[in-house]
Amino acid sequence: NGFGTGKDVLAVAFGNNTFVAVGEGGKISTSPDGTSDTWTAQTSGTTKTFRGVAYGNNTFVAVGNTGKIFTSDNGTTWTAQTSGVTVRLNGVTFSTDKFVAVGNTGTILTSPDGTTWTGQTSGTTQALHGVTYGNNTFVVVGNNGIIKTSPDGTTWTAQTSGTTFAIEGVTYGNGLFVVVGASGTLLTSPDG
């Protein structure tokens, strides 16, 4: 499977006709079709765990522990980038013109190309676990029921989730944002 025994796979993305899976110990594997017997291990250049990966602007971006950010145009050759932070980065997404990465201590970073990153003010010190883009809106989620939205990735507004449980993941599809988290938390919203 390209990861070897005992290594957790934590995120996957598709772009440039390639699936890229990332995970524990800096592992990265690629597949042309996503089936279990066609994954090829790649060399990332780090042993730090990757927790998120996204594709946009002809670039894969993988983020992870100690602020690690790596980029690749093809999924096989990876280059370390400078994030400007040392906290764990937990997720990354791409909109029409920028990447947004989120992490511990309320960290939000933006980049137009995956190489130059700018810190944004999130208004929280809670860990942010997930980020997505849809309906012209970025949505980030995190500990204590944190949900924040932004039209541009730089100005963030707190939303009421109605829960104090950790929200671990968020996605957008079919006109709906869906968030999931601890203790069976599942929330939906058409506008974030």
Backbone as JSON, one array per atom type, in Angstrom:
{
  "sequence": "NGFGTGKDVLAVAFGNNTFVAVGEGGKISTSPDGTSDTWTAQTSGTTKTFRGVAYGNNTFVAVGNTGKIFTSDNGTTWTAQTSGVTVRLNGVTFSTDKFVAVGNTGTILTSPDGTTWTGQTSGTTQALHGVTYGNNTFVVVGNNGIIKTSPDGTTWTAQTSGTTFAIEGVTYGNGLFVVVGASGTLLTSPDG",
  "N": [[0.81, -1.21, 0.0], [2.16, 1.15, -0.03], [2.57, 2.65, 2.31], [3.44, 1.0, 4.3], [3.57, -1.27, 7.1], [1.72, -0.43, 9.99], [1.71, 2.39, 9.81], [-0.13, 5.34, 10.05], [-2.49, 6.66, 7.81], [-3.47, 9.87, 7.11], [-4.65, 11.83, 5.51], [-5.92, 12.64, 2.23], [-5.68, 13.67, -1.19], [-6.67, 14.76, -4.48], [-5.35, 15.49, -7.67], [-3.96, 16.71, -10.77], [-4.22, 14.29, -12.13], [-3.56, 12.42, -10.18], [-3.69, 10.66, -7.11], [-2.81, 11.64, -3.86], [-1.68, 10.54, -0.82], [-1.11, 11.2, 2.6], [0.7, 10.98, 5.74], [1.56, 9.53, 8.92], [4.87, 9.9, 10.23], [6.0, 11.38, 8.11], [5.3, 10.18, 5.76], [4.43, 9.78, 2.36], [2.39, 8.79, -0.28], [1.57, 7.89, -3.64], [-0.94, 7.44, -6.2], [-2.27, 6.47, -9.35], [-4.93, 5.79, -9.66], [-6.14, 5.34, -7.21], [-6.63, 2.83, -6.15], [-6.01, 0.07, -3.92], [-3.74, -1.47, -4.55], [-1.99, 0.0, -6.1], [-0.4, 1.99, -5.02], [2.42, 4.1, -4.58], [5.27, 4.64, -2.7], [6.68, 7.75, -1.79], [9.43, 10.07, -1.42], [9.57, 12.31, 1.14], [11.26, 13.94, 2.63], [11.12, 14.51, 5.29], [10.52, 13.38, 8.66], [8.43, 14.1, 10.14], [5.0, 14.0, 11.0], [2.5, 14.21, 8.54], [-0.6, 15.88, 8.35], [-2.55, 16.93, 6.74], [-3.56, 17.47, 3.32], [-3.79, 19.11, 0.17], [-4.91, 20.08, -3.14], [-4.29, 22.5, -5.6], [-4.06, 25.25, -7.92], [-2.2, 24.0, -9.57], [-0.57, 22.64, -7.76], [0.36, 20.45, -5.14], [-0.12, 20.62, -1.64], [1.16, 19.73, 1.42], [0.64, 19.53, 4.89], [1.72, 19.62, 8.36], [3.01, 18.29, 11.49], [4.88, 20.38, 13.74], [4.71, 22.72, 12.19], [5.33, 22.05, 9.57], [5.39, 22.38, 6.06], [5.09, 21.15, 2.87], [5.55, 21.13, -0.68], [4.49, 20.08, -3.99], [4.5, 19.61, -7.5], [3.82, 17.36, -8.86], [3.39, 15.27, -7.12], [5.39, 13.48, -6.6], [8.0, 14.59, -6.28], [9.06, 16.51, -3.65], [9.13, 19.65, -1.92], [10.39, 21.46, 0.81], [8.78, 24.12, 2.52], [8.69, 27.38, 4.06], [6.82, 27.94, 6.85], [6.59, 29.71, 8.93], [5.65, 29.16, 11.43], [5.68, 27.01, 14.35], [3.88, 25.32, 15.39], [1.6, 22.48, 15.36], [0.18, 21.8, 12.26], [-3.01, 21.14, 11.07], [-4.77, 20.91, 8.92], [-5.56, 21.68, 5.45], [-6.75, 23.6, 2.69], [-7.92, 24.52, -0.62], [-9.04, 27.35, -2.4], [-10.41, 29.25, -5.02], [-8.27, 30.86, -5.5], [-6.35, 30.7, -3.46], [-4.49, 28.97, -0.89], [-5.47, 27.78, 2.32], [-4.35, 27.09, 5.49], [-4.71, 25.42, 8.64], [-4.22, 25.2, 12.23], [-2.92, 24.22, 15.51], [-3.34, 26.3, 18.46], [-5.01, 28.26, 17.35], [-4.03, 28.86, 14.84], [-3.95, 30.2, 11.6], [-3.03, 30.16, 8.28], [-2.32, 31.67, 5.12], [-1.84, 31.33, 1.56], [-0.98, 32.18, -1.77], [0.25, 30.44, -3.51], [1.34, 28.23, -2.24], [3.96, 28.38, -1.44], [4.75, 30.84, -0.27], [3.77, 31.98, 2.8], [1.34, 33.54, 4.9], [0.52, 34.65, 8.11], [-2.67, 34.78, 9.68], [-5.15, 36.52, 11.64], [-7.02, 34.75, 13.83], [-8.67, 35.03, 16.02], [-8.94, 33.25, 18.07], [-7.48, 30.99, 20.46], [-7.79, 28.36, 20.47], [-7.3, 24.99, 19.31], [-7.41, 24.47, 15.86], [-8.96, 22.24, 13.72], [-9.92, 21.53, 11.17], [-10.54, 22.6, 7.76], [-12.34, 24.03, 5.05], [-13.57, 24.95, 1.76], [-16.26, 26.51, 0.18], [-19.2, 27.64, -1.57], [-18.32, 30.29, -1.86], [-17.05, 30.75, 0.59], [-14.79, 30.31, 3.27], [-14.52, 27.85, 5.8], [-13.57, 27.13, 9.07], [-12.93, 24.76, 11.68], [-12.88, 23.65, 15.14], [-11.58, 22.98, 18.48], [-13.79, 22.97, 21.38], [-16.2, 23.5, 20.06], [-15.71, 25.4, 18.12], [-16.42, 27.31, 15.29], [-15.58, 29.09, 12.49], [-15.93, 31.57, 9.96], [-15.03, 32.88, 6.71], [-14.89, 35.19, 4.02], [-12.63, 35.58, 2.52], [-10.36, 34.4, 3.61], [-8.81, 35.93, 5.29], [-10.19, 37.69, 7.05], [-12.0, 36.75, 9.79], [-14.99, 35.38, 11.14], [-16.75, 34.5, 14.04], [-18.99, 31.78, 14.43], [-22.06, 30.41, 15.7], [-22.08, 27.27, 17.05], [-23.49, 25.67, 18.76], [-22.51, 23.64, 20.29], [-20.08, 22.39, 22.64], [-18.3, 20.5, 22.19], [-15.34, 19.12, 20.63], [-14.86, 19.95, 17.26], [-14.0, 18.15, 14.54], [-13.82, 17.83, 11.74], [-14.67, 19.19, 8.48], [-16.59, 19.71, 5.56], [-17.69, 20.59, 2.21], [-20.45, 20.27, 0.1], [-22.93, 19.66, -2.42], [-24.39, 21.99, -1.91], [-24.18, 22.36, 0.85], [-22.59, 22.8, 4.01], [-20.98, 20.49, 6.08], [-20.22, 19.48, 9.3], [-18.29, 17.52, 11.57], [-17.69, 15.8, 14.69], [-16.52, 15.25, 18.08], [-18.18, 12.93, 20.29], [-20.27, 12.19, 18.6], [-21.04, 14.48, 17.24], [-22.64, 16.19, 14.66], [-23.24, 18.55, 12.36], [-25.02, 20.79, 10.17], [-25.03, 23.32, 7.59], [-26.17, 25.69, 5.22], [-24.72, 27.95, 4.6], [-22.4, 28.18, 6.09]],
  "CA": [[0.0, 0.0, 0.0], [3.02, 2.32, -0.09], [2.82, 3.22, 3.62], [4.1, 0.04, 5.18], [2.8, -1.71, 8.25], [1.68, 0.37, 11.2], [1.73, 3.83, 9.59], [-1.45, 5.9, 9.85], [-2.75, 7.56, 6.69], [-4.31, 10.87, 7.75], [-5.34, 12.7, 4.57], [-5.73, 12.31, 0.82], [-6.14, 14.69, -2.13], [-6.56, 14.37, -5.88], [-5.05, 16.55, -8.62], [-2.97, 16.37, -11.79], [-4.43, 12.87, -12.42], [-2.85, 11.65, -9.17], [-4.08, 10.69, -5.71], [-1.7, 11.76, -2.93], [-2.03, 10.26, 0.56], [-0.05, 11.6, 3.52], [0.45, 10.5, 7.09], [2.51, 9.39, 10.02], [6.29, 9.76, 9.93], [6.38, 12.03, 6.87], [5.02, 9.29, 4.63], [3.62, 10.24, 1.23], [2.24, 7.79, -1.33], [0.77, 8.35, -4.78], [-1.62, 6.43, -6.99], [-2.99, 7.04, -10.48], [-6.36, 5.47, -9.64], [-6.63, 5.25, -5.85], [-6.87, 1.47, -5.68], [-5.07, -0.29, -2.87], [-2.52, -2.15, -5.0], [-1.22, 0.83, -7.02], [0.22, 3.1, -4.31], [3.87, 4.14, -4.63], [5.86, 5.48, -1.66], [7.52, 8.85, -2.26], [10.33, 10.61, -0.41], [9.13, 13.66, 1.49], [12.35, 14.73, 3.18], [10.89, 14.74, 6.71], [9.9, 12.29, 9.43], [7.3, 14.71, 10.85], [3.72, 13.51, 10.51], [1.62, 15.08, 7.75], [-1.98, 15.75, 8.8], [-3.48, 17.42, 5.72], [-3.04, 17.67, 1.97], [-4.76, 19.69, -0.75], [-4.38, 20.37, -4.47], [-4.83, 23.69, -6.25], [-3.07, 26.08, -8.6], [-1.2, 23.06, -10.09], [0.36, 22.32, -6.68], [-0.04, 19.74, -3.93], [0.43, 21.17, -0.41], [1.0, 18.86, 2.58], [0.94, 20.24, 6.14], [1.78, 18.69, 9.48], [3.59, 18.6, 12.79], [5.9, 21.44, 13.89], [4.59, 23.73, 11.15], [5.89, 21.59, 8.3], [4.65, 22.52, 4.81], [5.82, 20.69, 1.7], [4.79, 21.29, -1.92], [4.89, 19.27, -5.14], [3.64, 19.79, -8.67], [3.46, 16.06, -9.43], [3.17, 14.29, -6.06], [6.56, 12.62, -6.39], [9.12, 15.4, -5.83], [8.52, 17.42, -2.64], [10.02, 20.72, -1.49], [10.02, 22.08, 2.08], [8.5, 25.55, 2.49], [8.75, 28.02, 5.37], [5.46, 28.31, 7.28], [6.65, 30.79, 9.9], [5.12, 28.69, 12.71], [6.21, 25.72, 14.79], [2.76, 24.52, 15.91], [1.07, 21.44, 14.47], [-0.83, 22.19, 11.27], [-3.93, 20.01, 11.02], [-5.54, 20.81, 7.68], [-5.31, 22.67, 4.4], [-7.7, 23.56, 1.58], [-7.67, 25.49, -1.69], [-10.22, 27.97, -3.0], [-10.13, 29.58, -6.41], [-7.03, 31.63, -5.65], [-5.4, 30.63, -2.35], [-4.51, 27.9, 0.09], [-5.62, 28.15, 3.73], [-3.94, 26.01, 6.4], [-5.09, 25.69, 10.02], [-3.52, 24.36, 13.19], [-3.06, 24.45, 16.94], [-3.31, 27.66, 19.01], [-5.76, 29.18, 16.49], [-3.22, 29.22, 13.69], [-4.47, 30.22, 10.24], [-2.05, 30.67, 7.32], [-2.8, 31.72, 3.74], [-0.8, 31.39, 0.53], [-1.5, 32.11, -3.14], [0.97, 29.47, -4.33], [1.87, 27.13, -1.43], [5.34, 28.61, -1.04], [4.81, 32.02, 0.59], [2.66, 31.87, 3.74], [1.08, 34.7, 5.73], [-0.33, 34.37, 9.26], [-3.89, 35.57, 9.8], [-5.69, 36.59, 12.99], [-8.22, 33.91, 13.9], [-9.53, 35.43, 17.13], [-9.03, 32.17, 19.05], [-6.27, 30.23, 20.75], [-8.17, 26.95, 20.42], [-6.78, 24.23, 18.17], [-8.28, 24.37, 14.69], [-8.73, 20.9, 13.2], [-10.29, 21.32, 9.78], [-10.84, 23.77, 6.95], [-12.84, 23.74, 3.71], [-14.03, 26.11, 1.0], [-17.43, 26.28, -0.66], [-20.18, 28.73, -1.57], [-17.55, 31.52, -1.68], [-16.78, 30.91, 2.0], [-13.93, 29.4, 4.01], [-15.02, 27.48, 7.13], [-12.63, 26.4, 9.91], [-13.56, 24.18, 12.86], [-11.89, 23.26, 16.12], [-11.94, 22.63, 19.85], [-14.86, 23.7, 22.06], [-17.28, 23.87, 19.15], [-15.32, 26.56, 17.3], [-16.65, 27.41, 13.84], [-15.33, 30.45, 12.01], [-16.1, 31.7, 8.51], [-14.35, 34.01, 6.09], [-15.06, 35.27, 2.57], [-11.35, 35.78, 1.83], [-9.26, 33.73, 4.3], [-8.07, 36.84, 6.16], [-11.1, 38.21, 8.06], [-12.74, 35.59, 10.3], [-16.15, 35.67, 11.99], [-17.19, 33.35, 14.83], [-20.37, 31.33, 14.25], [-22.56, 29.64, 16.84], [-22.23, 25.87, 16.69], [-24.42, 25.01, 19.65], [-21.85, 22.55, 21.0], [-18.76, 22.67, 23.18], [-17.44, 19.38, 21.8], [-14.38, 19.4, 19.56], [-15.29, 19.68, 15.89], [-12.79, 17.62, 13.94], [-13.76, 17.88, 10.28], [-15.67, 19.97, 7.77], [-16.55, 19.62, 4.1], [-18.79, 21.27, 1.52], [-20.93, 19.59, -1.09], [-24.37, 19.67, -2.68], [-24.97, 23.18, -1.31], [-24.26, 22.24, 2.3], [-21.44, 22.53, 4.84], [-21.22, 19.46, 7.09], [-19.12, 19.37, 10.26], [-18.38, 16.34, 12.43], [-16.76, 15.89, 15.8], [-16.57, 14.38, 19.25], [-19.46, 12.49, 20.85], [-21.31, 12.08, 17.57], [-21.43, 15.79, 16.72], [-22.85, 16.32, 13.23], [-23.98, 19.78, 12.13], [-25.06, 21.21, 8.78], [-25.41, 24.7, 7.33], [-26.01, 26.04, 3.8], [-23.87, 29.12, 4.39], [-21.26, 28.18, 7.0]],
  "C": [[0.85, 1.26, 0.0], [3.36, 2.91, 1.26], [3.56, 2.25, 4.53], [3.25, -0.25, 6.4], [2.87, -0.72, 9.39], [1.72, 1.87, 11.0], [0.32, 4.32, 9.3], [-1.46, 6.8, 8.62], [-3.77, 8.57, 7.19], [-5.05, 11.78, 6.78], [-5.02, 12.27, 3.14], [-6.3, 13.43, -0.04], [-5.97, 14.15, -3.54], [-6.29, 15.61, -6.73], [-4.03, 16.07, -9.62], [-2.99, 14.86, -12.1], [-3.73, 11.94, -11.43], [-3.54, 11.79, -7.82], [-2.81, 10.78, -4.88], [-2.23, 11.54, -1.52], [-0.84, 10.59, 1.44], [-0.35, 11.09, 4.91], [1.64, 10.48, 8.0], [3.96, 9.25, 9.52], [6.74, 10.38, 8.63], [6.12, 11.21, 5.62], [4.1, 9.96, 3.62], [3.59, 9.11, 0.21], [1.34, 8.34, -2.42], [0.16, 7.17, -5.51], [-2.33, 7.09, -8.16], [-4.49, 6.8, -10.41], [-6.95, 5.27, -8.26], [-6.9, 3.85, -5.34], [-5.72, 1.02, -4.79], [-3.77, -0.93, -3.36], [-1.66, -1.3, -5.94], [-0.55, 2.02, -6.34], [1.74, 2.97, -4.32], [4.38, 5.1, -3.56], [6.76, 6.53, -2.3], [8.4, 9.32, -1.11], [9.93, 12.05, -0.12], [10.26, 14.55, 1.98], [12.14, 15.09, 4.64], [10.34, 13.47, 7.36], [8.74, 12.83, 10.26], [6.0, 14.26, 10.2], [2.98, 14.59, 9.72], [0.18, 14.81, 8.16], [-3.0, 16.23, 7.77], [-2.78, 17.57, 4.39], [-4.15, 18.23, 1.09], [-4.08, 19.91, -2.1], [-5.08, 21.6, -5.02], [-3.71, 24.44, -6.93], [-1.89, 25.23, -9.09], [-0.16, 22.63, -9.05], [-0.33, 21.49, -5.6], [0.62, 20.44, -2.75], [0.11, 20.2, 0.71], [1.44, 19.62, 3.81], [0.96, 19.26, 7.3], [2.45, 19.22, 10.72], [4.71, 19.62, 12.69], [5.9, 22.43, 12.73], [5.12, 23.34, 9.79], [4.89, 21.81, 7.15], [5.56, 22.09, 3.68], [4.93, 20.83, 0.48], [5.36, 20.4, -3.02], [3.96, 19.57, -6.3], [3.15, 18.45, -9.23], [3.19, 14.97, -8.4], [4.37, 13.41, -5.76], [7.78, 13.37, -5.86], [8.59, 16.5, -4.92], [9.58, 18.41, -2.16], [9.5, 21.32, -0.19], [9.82, 23.58, 1.88], [8.59, 26.08, 3.92], [7.36, 28.49, 5.75], [5.47, 29.51, 8.2], [6.1, 30.42, 11.26], [5.76, 27.36, 13.07], [5.11, 24.84, 15.39], [2.32, 23.49, 14.88], [0.02, 22.04, 13.55], [-1.69, 20.97, 11.0], [-4.68, 19.85, 9.71], [-5.21, 21.92, 6.72], [-6.37, 22.49, 3.32], [-7.29, 24.59, 0.53], [-8.99, 26.04, -2.18], [-9.9, 28.22, -4.46], [-8.79, 30.28, -6.59], [-6.06, 31.54, -4.49], [-5.58, 29.35, -1.55], [-4.75, 28.51, 1.46], [-5.28, 26.92, 4.55], [-4.31, 26.41, 7.82], [-4.35, 24.75, 10.96], [-3.78, 24.73, 14.63], [-2.91, 25.92, 17.27], [-3.98, 28.69, 18.08], [-5.03, 29.61, 15.24], [-4.0, 29.13, 12.38], [-3.41, 30.86, 9.35], [-2.68, 30.68, 5.94], [-1.62, 31.84, 2.78], [-1.44, 31.35, -0.85], [-0.92, 30.94, -3.94], [1.51, 28.26, -3.56], [3.29, 27.35, -0.95], [5.5, 29.78, -0.09], [3.57, 32.04, 1.46], [2.57, 33.1, 4.63], [0.15, 34.3, 6.87], [-1.52, 35.31, 9.3], [-4.35, 35.55, 11.25], [-7.0, 35.82, 13.03], [-9.19, 34.34, 14.98], [-9.73, 34.33, 18.15], [-7.65, 31.59, 19.3], [-6.55, 28.74, 20.78], [-7.53, 26.29, 19.2], [-7.83, 24.2, 17.07], [-7.94, 23.07, 13.98], [-9.0, 20.74, 11.72], [-10.63, 22.62, 9.09], [-11.37, 23.3, 5.6], [-13.25, 25.04, 3.05], [-15.21, 25.7, 0.15], [-18.36, 27.47, -0.58], [-19.51, 30.08, -1.28], [-17.19, 31.81, -0.22], [-15.77, 29.86, 2.49], [-14.59, 29.11, 5.35], [-13.92, 26.7, 7.83], [-13.36, 25.92, 11.16], [-12.48, 23.74, 13.84], [-12.45, 22.91, 17.48], [-13.07, 23.51, 20.38], [-15.93, 24.23, 21.12], [-16.98, 25.06, 18.26], [-15.7, 26.34, 15.84], [-16.44, 28.86, 13.47], [-15.44, 30.45, 10.49], [-15.37, 32.94, 8.0], [-14.63, 34.02, 4.59], [-13.73, 35.26, 1.81], [-10.15, 35.07, 2.48], [-8.49, 34.62, 5.24], [-8.93, 37.4, 7.29], [-12.03, 37.1, 8.49], [-13.83, 36.01, 11.27], [-16.57, 34.4, 12.71], [-18.66, 33.06, 14.54], [-20.78, 30.52, 15.47], [-22.8, 28.2, 16.4], [-23.27, 25.15, 17.53], [-23.83, 23.84, 20.4], [-20.53, 23.04, 21.59], [-17.81, 21.51, 22.91], [-16.46, 19.82, 20.72], [-14.99, 19.04, 18.22], [-14.03, 19.35, 15.11], [-12.68, 17.8, 12.43], [-14.89, 18.68, 9.68], [-15.48, 19.76, 6.28], [-17.73, 20.38, 3.52], [-19.17, 20.46, 0.29], [-22.43, 19.68, -1.2], [-25.07, 20.83, -1.97], [-25.01, 23.2, 0.19], [-22.88, 22.04, 2.93], [-21.84, 21.48, 5.87], [-19.99, 19.39, 7.98], [-19.38, 18.17, 11.16], [-17.37, 16.47, 13.56], [-17.04, 14.91, 16.91], [-18.0, 14.09, 19.68], [-20.59, 12.51, 19.83], [-21.78, 13.41, 17.0], [-21.51, 15.76, 15.2], [-23.76, 17.5, 13.01], [-23.95, 20.13, 10.65], [-25.48, 22.68, 8.68], [-25.23, 24.98, 5.84], [-25.01, 27.16, 3.57], [-22.68, 29.22, 5.34], [-21.66, 28.74, 8.34]]
}
